[in-house]
Every structure is written in C-alpha cells, then in structure tokens.
Amino acid sequence: MKWRILAVMLIMASGGQAALRPKTIIYRDRQQAELEGYLVYDDAVAGKRPGVVVIHDWMGPSDFTRQRADGLARMGYIALAADIYGKGVRPKDAKEAATLAGQYKNDRALLRARAQAALDALMAQPETDRARVAAIGFCFGGTAALELARSGAALDGVVSFHGGLDTPNPQDARQIRGKILALHGADDPFVPPDQVAAFEKEMRDAKVDWQLVKYGNAVHAFTIPSAGNDNSKGAAYNAEADRRSLQAMKDFFAEIFK
C-alpha cells in the first residue's frame, strides 16, 4: 500500500512540472518589416491564459529578454519577447545600440507600430486570452511599452522597468486604456528628476491609474546582470531592486488579471 501511494505521488509530481513550449515566430508590422519574436508558454496550463509582450533594451532581443519571457510562462502566462529592430538587426556594441535606439525614440510612430505588431502577434496565438493582455519593457523597452499604451492599444496594463518616461506627445496619455506601473531607479542619471516629474504630471492630467515606484541606491538597468555593479557608470545591476521590482510586477499582474 505504501509503495502504491508513493508511486501515485511520483506520477503526480512529474505530471505537475512546468513544460515550457518555446518557439521562434516570424511576424510583420503594417509595413511588412520582418520581425523575429520568441514565444513561450507552459502547456501544463489548461485553456487560454493572459498574454504579456516583453520588449527588449537597446541591445535588442537577447538571452535576458528570453529568460524573462520564460519566467512569465512559468507563472502561467503566454509571453512574446518582441523584436523592435527587425530580423537580423542586432547592434554589436553600445555605440550601435545608441544609434539604433535613437532612430526609434525620434520616430515614436514607428516605435509604436513595431510594439503593436508584437501585440498583434501575441493576440493571434490560440493560447492567448485576448481579454487579458499586458506589456512590459526594460530600458528602451520600457519606453516602447509606455508608447504602446499611449497609442491606445488594448492593454490591461504596462510595466516599465527602468525605462525612459519622456514622450513628445504627453497629450496621448488620454488614450491609455489600462493601468501603468513605472519601476524606477531613484538615482538613475538617464531618467532625471525633471523627466520623472513630467511623467507624473502627464499621468495626472490624463487621469490614468498609475503607480511610480522608486528604488533607492539603484541606477539605470538595475534588473540587467550584464550591466555590472558600478553605480558611477549610471547603469548597474542591483539585486535588491531587481527582486523588489519583479515582486511589484507579480502583484500588479495579480490585480489587473484577476
């Protein structure tokens, strides 16, 4: 009898393990630019599940964003690590990344269109619950996710991790349909206090349901281990801010996807 009970427990344990189903997908924006995304979900989850678009930092799609997408899949979501730059367009260093990211920051319509293409691709997946969808982004990706919300996209929420908070079109915040969570390094020199203050005013004026969380002793890129640990460079990993911001995202999703 004990052996039978043990056997049943082992079967149940093995059957309950996460079974991630990752795959590369090719999708296109309205101009037919070819984009290469990373889609992942856990097939142990029954039925449709909330979807999350994950937008990369200025270095483009990477192991980091794929790992974040995997983490979301383990939480029960379907995640698409987006490609804003286009298939095969990958900066080789920070100089190239700054130039490439700058092209999109200076053309917010194109940035929004590329982010919308990722959202459309995610919504087209049979596993996605189209009524429960969010977007998150890191650094440049945080800017992109916020611009997607400002475009009026059908999102329940957006989470920006150490993203740029500025926009040339603050009046577009009136088009935001979901809730906003901005997770910010309090000592981030690339997103200075005047930009933060302008973001707060933008959100208030548009009567958005928004939150801004500042992490002490954290600078830009605080969730990205490859950023190193030297705050004097303006961008550095901070394990505590990373952990706290991940928990903040989890709590936010529990609220918007209830």
C-alpha positions in Angstrom: 0.0 0.0 0.0 2.8 2.4 0.9 4.5 1.6 -2.4 1.3 2.4 -4.3 0.9 5.7 -2.5 4.5 6.6 -3.3 4.1 5.7 -7.0 1.0 7.9 -7.3 2.8 10.8 -5.6 5.7 10.4 -8.0 3.4 10.4 -11.0 1.6 13.5 -9.8 4.9 15.3 -9.2 6.2 14.5 -12.6 3.0 15.5 -14.3 2.9 18.8 -12.5 6.2 20.0 -13.6 6.4 23.0 -16.0 6.6 22.0 -19.6 7.6 25.2 -21.4 7.0 25.3 -25.1 9.3 27.9 -26.6 9.5 28.7 -30.3 10.7 31.4 -32.7 8.0 33.1 -34.6 8.2 35.5 -37.6 5.7 38.3 -37.7 5.4 41.6 -39.6 4.3 45.1 -38.9 2.0 47.0 -41.2 4.9 48.0 -43.5 5.7 44.3 -43.8 9.0 44.6 -42.0 10.1 41.1 -40.9 10.4 40.7 -37.1 11.6 37.7 -35.1 10.0 37.0 -31.8 10.4 34.4 -29.1 7.1 32.9 -27.9 6.8 30.7 -24.9 4.1 29.2 -22.7 3.7 26.3 -20.3 1.5 23.6 -21.8 0.6 22.3 -18.3 -1.7 25.3 -18.0 -5.2 24.4 -19.3 -7.0 26.6 -21.7 -6.2 30.2 -22.6 -4.1 32.3 -20.3 -3.1 36.1 -20.1 -0.6 37.3 -22.5 2.5 39.5 -21.9 4.6 41.3 -24.6 8.2 41.6 -23.4 10.2 44.4 -25.0 14.0 44.4 -25.1 16.5 47.0 -24.0 18.6 48.9 -26.5 20.8 45.9 -27.3 17.9 44.2 -28.9 16.4 40.7 -28.3 18.7 38.7 -26.1 19.0 35.9 -23.6 17.9 38.3 -20.9 14.5 39.0 -22.5 14.0 35.4 -23.4 14.7 34.4 -19.8 12.2 37.0 -18.6 9.7 35.5 -21.1 10.4 32.0 -19.7 9.8 33.3 -16.2 6.4 34.7 -17.2 5.5 31.4 -18.8 6.3 29.6 -15.6 3.9 32.0 -13.8 1.1 30.8 -16.1 1.2 33.4 -18.8 2.0 33.2 -22.5 4.8 35.6 -23.3 6.3 37.0 -26.5 9.7 38.5 -26.4 9.3 41.2 -29.1 11.7 42.4 -31.8 11.5 46.1 -32.4 14.6 46.4 -34.6 13.8 43.7 -37.2 15.0 40.2 -38.0 18.8 40.1 -38.1 19.2 43.7 -37.0 21.3 43.4 -33.8 23.8 46.1 -32.6 27.2 44.8 -31.9 28.1 47.3 -29.2 26.7 50.2 -27.1 27.6 52.8 -29.8 25.5 50.9 -32.4 22.7 50.4 -29.9 22.5 54.1 -29.1 22.2 54.9 -32.7 19.6 52.3 -33.4 17.5 53.0 -30.3 17.7 56.7 -31.1 16.1 56.1 -34.5 13.0 54.7 -32.8 13.0 57.3 -30.0 13.0 60.0 -32.6 10.2 58.3 -34.5 7.6 57.4 -31.9 5.1 56.4 -34.6 7.4 53.7 -35.9 8.2 52.6 -32.3 4.5 52.3 -31.6 3.9 50.4 -34.8 6.7 47.8 -34.0 5.3 47.3 -30.5 1.8 47.0 -31.8 3.0 44.3 -34.3 4.2 42.3 -31.3 0.9 42.7 -29.5 -1.0 41.6 -32.6 1.2 38.5 -33.0 0.6 37.6 -29.3 -3.1 38.2 -29.6 -3.2 35.8 -32.6 -1.9 32.9 -30.6 -4.7 30.3 -29.8 -3.4 30.1 -26.2 -3.8 33.8 -25.5 -6.7 35.2 -23.6 -7.3 38.3 -25.7 -9.3 39.9 -22.9 -6.2 39.9 -20.6 -3.0 41.3 -22.1 -0.2 43.4 -20.8 3.2 44.7 -22.0 6.5 45.1 -20.1 9.8 46.5 -21.2 13.3 47.2 -20.0 15.2 50.5 -20.5 14.4 51.2 -24.2 11.7 48.6 -24.0 10.1 50.4 -21.1 9.8 53.5 -23.3 8.3 51.3 -26.1 5.8 49.7 -23.7 4.6 53.1 -22.5 4.4 54.4 -26.0 2.2 51.4 -26.9 -0.1 52.3 -24.1 -0.2 56.0 -25.2 -1.2 54.8 -28.6 -4.5 53.5 -27.2 -3.6 49.8 -27.5 -5.9 47.3 -25.9 -3.8 46.6 -22.9 -4.8 45.9 -19.3 -1.5 47.2 -18.0 2.1 48.2 -18.7 5.2 47.7 -16.6 8.3 49.8 -17.3 11.5 48.6 -15.7 14.0 51.5 -15.6 12.5 52.8 -18.9 12.7 56.3 -20.3 9.5 58.1 -19.2 9.5 61.0 -21.6 7.3 61.4 -24.7 7.0 64.1 -27.3 3.2 63.6 -27.2 2.1 63.8 -23.5 -1.5 64.5 -24.5 -1.7 61.0 -25.9 -1.8 59.7 -22.3 -5.5 60.3 -22.5 -5.7 57.3 -24.8 -4.3 54.9 -22.2 -6.8 52.2 -21.6 -5.0 50.2 -18.9 -3.1 50.7 -15.7 0.6 51.9 -15.6 3.4 50.7 -13.3 6.7 52.5 -13.7 9.6 51.0 -11.7 12.4 53.5 -11.5 16.0 53.7 -10.1 15.9 56.7 -7.7 19.5 57.6 -8.7 19.1 57.0 -12.5 21.0 59.8 -14.3 19.5 58.9 -17.7 15.9 59.5 -16.4 16.5 62.6 -14.3 14.0 64.1 -11.8 12.6 66.6 -14.3 11.6 63.8 -16.7 10.1 61.9 -13.8 8.1 65.0 -12.7 6.9 65.5 -16.3 5.7 61.9 -16.4 3.8 62.3 -13.1 2.1 65.4 -14.5 1.3 63.6 -17.7 -0.4 60.7 -15.8 -2.3 63.1 -13.5 -3.5 65.3 -16.3 -4.8 62.3 -18.2 -6.4 60.7 -15.1 -4.6 57.5 -15.7 -4.5 54.8 -13.0 -0.7 54.9 -12.4 2.0 53.9 -10.0 5.6 55.0 -9.8 8.0 53.1 -7.6 11.5 54.4 -6.9 14.2 52.1 -5.7 16.9 53.7 -3.5 20.6 53.2 -4.4 19.5 52.0 -7.9 20.5 53.5 -11.2 19.6 52.6 -14.8 19.4 49.0 -15.9 19.0 47.7 -12.3 17.4 44.4 -13.5 20.1 43.5 -16.0 23.1 41.5 -14.6 25.3 42.3 -17.6 25.2 46.0 -16.6 27.8 45.3 -13.9 27.7 46.7 -10.4 29.4 50.1 -10.6 26.7 52.7 -10.0 29.1 55.5 -11.0 28.6 54.5 -14.6 25.0 55.3 -14.4 23.8 51.8 -15.3 24.3 48.9 -13.0 22.6 45.8 -11.7 21.0 45.9 -8.3 19.9 42.5 -6.9 17.5 44.0 -4.3 15.9 46.4 -6.8 15.6 43.5 -9.3 13.9 41.3 -6.7 11.6 44.0 -5.5 10.6 45.1 -9.0 9.8 41.5 -10.0 7.5 41.2 -7.0 5.9 44.5 -7.8 5.2 43.2 -11.3 3.7 40.0 -9.9 1.4 41.9 -7.6 0.4 44.3 -10.5 -0.5 41.3 -12.7 -2.5 39.7 -10.0 -4.5 42.9 -9.8 -5.1 43.5 -13.5 -5.7 39.9 -14.5 -8.0 38.9 -11.6 
